[in-house]
Structures are given as structure tokens and as C-alpha cells.
Amino acid sequence: MSPTSPPTTAAPTTGPAPTGAAFGSVFGPSMAVSRFDGATWSAPEVVDVASFGMHPGTHALHYGSSCFEGLKAHRFPDGRVVPFRPDVHIARLRQSTARLCLPVPDAALVARLIDMTVAANEAVAPQPPGSLYLRPTELGTDVTIGAAASPSVTAVLFVLACPVGDYLPPRPLTISVETVTPRTTPQFGIVKAGANYAMALPTIMVAKERDGADQVLFAPGGHLQETGASNIVLIDGEHLVTPALTEAYLHGVTRDSLLRLARHLGWTVEERGVTVADVVEWIARPTAEVALSGTAAVVAPVGTLVVDGTPLAVGGGTVVQTAALRAALVDIQTGCAPFDW
Ligand SMILES: *Cc1c(COP(=O)(O)O)cnc(C)c1O
């Protein structure tokens, strides 16, 4: 740029107001995409979001060679739209693809696709508390139904965007505790794959019907893992306890962010084995809180745990510490407060 060029930065835009549409049901107009042909990834390009052709014999449709990520880009006070901790999400996507024996994209390629999708959908990125939810996805695209025992050599990688509002549930959640069925198979715990969601569905449907539950907390053998789509934290004053990470369930970026933030705030943070008996004891304290963590809802309070068919209220119903932690994290995500991860 010559010294006399006009500034290329546009005046900060505030972005549209968040809408009340159901989470993930409205899509931004454009997505970035790259294809792997077995040897190299194609140059990333931005295309219109539209139905795309796929042979009915595509590997991903038959043998589960698909995985995804979910992260948010937030509109900062200066108008920029900035993804939250994309490097951690990219590392997890690469881990998921590796576990599925899919082509593992370079971190730089995924970062480029994320940036291109954000730039292409900048105009629809809502102002806080809304955000642009990003969905990097990789699918195995070999056309063969004879490859049940071999991976897809070719793949497509794309990043969808959805303008979303504040996804905090309108009331504290009711969570049913499942002590037999695990969250997923041990070898898929740390893979963000659609199969994990499908696997949890029958258990969730029963809990909804039987217990009026919103979600299921998987605790096979009485040992807490996570819910169908989020990690769990127990809070009491400035004390936070969460199940220690194992490969049996997903390592949430929100979980990691909350722990770092709580430690930074001087809270006592414990990562350890947590049993259903521990939780029942915990929630009997009047100041106890329980919260679920995930990118979509950030942190959502749990009001009731259903254990062996009995609904148990969490503490005295206060969510003050959960709300404080959520507000502190959202401030960082939206560029209102600095934080060095
Ligand atoms: C995505 C996901 C989470 C939450 O992870 P974040 O990185 O915090 O969004 C938790 N559990 C499962 C099963 C998930 O798929």
C-alpha cells in the first residue's frame, strides 16, 4: 500500500441484531471448501451454500467417515468478527479425522477455510449476544460401498456458517442420569462424529419421555462422563469440580476455557473422577450449582438431576456463580475483556 492510499479498513459495522430462529436452522450465504483427491488438497474457494451433488454410494453416507467441529466467531466492539480459540478446534478436527482414518488437513488449511467463511458471511454475523456459529465438516467422498474395511482416500472439507442468537435455555435444565449405557464407544470418545450423537439418541429419547428430561448425563458404572452434547461442571461458591478427561468422552473447548478462567479468578478447580454418589452429595448443599458447557449454550445451569427415577433439585436453585462464569467468558469471547489462553 502506498503512503497515500486511503485506509482499507471499513468503518466498524455493528452487524444485524440476533434473530430468534432455532439454533443452526439459518445459514449464511457462503461457505469455504477444499477437496482432497487422494494426493493434494484443492485451493480453498468460497461457494454459495446450496445442495451439492453426492453419489448415493459415497463412503461417508455408508461407513460413517464424517466428522465436524463447532466454534463461534464473535463481533468485537471494533466491528471485527473474530473466531474463539480456532486453533484448539482445528487441533480437535485433525484428531477426529485421524481417528476416522480420513485425510488429515493441515491446520493452516482449516484456519484459512474458517477465515474465508467468516469473511464471506461477515454481513450476517450478528452483534452480541448473537454470533456466527461455524461448522467445519469433513466427509469421505470415495464412491464405493465395497470399502467397509478401508478408509476413504478422497474427502471434502467445508466450513458452514450460521448466524445464531443467545442459546441459553429459558430455564434450568432437567438432566437424567444414565448409569448403564456409556456416552459412546471408548475408541470414539474424543472424536466429534455424528455417529456419537446417533448412538446417544435412544437413551435421550427414553429419558425425555420417562423423566421429562432435556438431556442425559452418561455415568456408566456410576462414573460421570458427559451429557449427549456437553461437558459438566459442579460449582459451589468459588470451587469447581469436573470429571477428569479420559478418551471415553469429548474434551470440550468450553470446558477447558472455563477451567482456565476459574483458575485465573482464583477459584479452586479440581479435575478428578466424579461418581453419581459424589454428585448427589454435592447438590444437597444449599449453595451447590451444576452446569453444562459447550460452544452453543456456553454454560447452561442444571436445575434438576433425575437419579434412579427420582428428581433431585440442585442446591437451593441459585445460578449466581454459573451466571458469573458465563458472563466472564462471554466478555472474553466478544473482545470486551482480554485473556491470554
Ligand atoms: C462438541 C461437544 C461438546 C462440547 O465441546 P465444546 O468444544 O465445548 O463445544 C461436548 N460433548 C460432545 C459429545 C460434543 O460433541
The ligand as an SDF file (V2000), in Angstrom:
LIG
                    3D

 15 15  0  0  0  0  0  0  0  0999 V2000
  -18.9750  -30.6090   20.8650 C   0  0  0  0  0  0  0  0  0  0  0  0
  -19.2250  -31.4530   22.0560 C   0  0  0  0  0  0  0  0  0  0  0  0
  -19.0280  -30.9790   23.3690 C   0  0  0  0  0  0  0  0  0  0  0  0
  -18.6790  -29.5530   23.6890 C   0  0  0  0  0  0  0  0  0  0  0  0
  -17.4480  -29.1840   23.1980 O   0  0  0  0  0  0  0  0  0  0  0  0
  -17.0950  -27.6390   23.0330 P   0  0  0  0  0  0  0  0  0  0  0  0
  -15.7480  -27.6630   22.4190 O   0  0  0  0  0  0  0  0  0  0  0  0
  -17.1190  -27.0460   24.3750 O   0  0  0  0  0  0  0  0  0  0  0  0
  -18.1400  -27.0580   22.1420 O   0  0  0  0  0  0  0  0  0  0  0  0
  -19.1900  -31.8800   24.3980 C   0  0  0  0  0  0  0  0  0  0  0  0
  -19.5650  -33.1460   24.1750 N   0  0  0  0  0  0  0  0  0  0  0  0
  -19.7870  -33.6250   22.9430 C   0  0  0  0  0  0  0  0  0  0  0  0
  -20.2050  -35.0280   22.7620 C   0  0  0  0  0  0  0  0  0  0  0  0
  -19.6280  -32.7950   21.8400 C   0  0  0  0  0  0  0  0  0  0  0  0
  -19.8480  -33.2790   20.6200 O   0  0  0  0  0  0  0  0  0  0  0  0
  1  2  1  0
  2  3  1  0
  2 14  2  0
  3  4  1  0
  3 10  2  0
  4  5  1  0
  5  6  1  0
  6  7  2  0
  6  8  1  0
  6  9  1  0
 10 11  1  0
 11 12  2  0
 12 13  1  0
 12 14  1  0
 14 15  1  0
M  END
$$$$
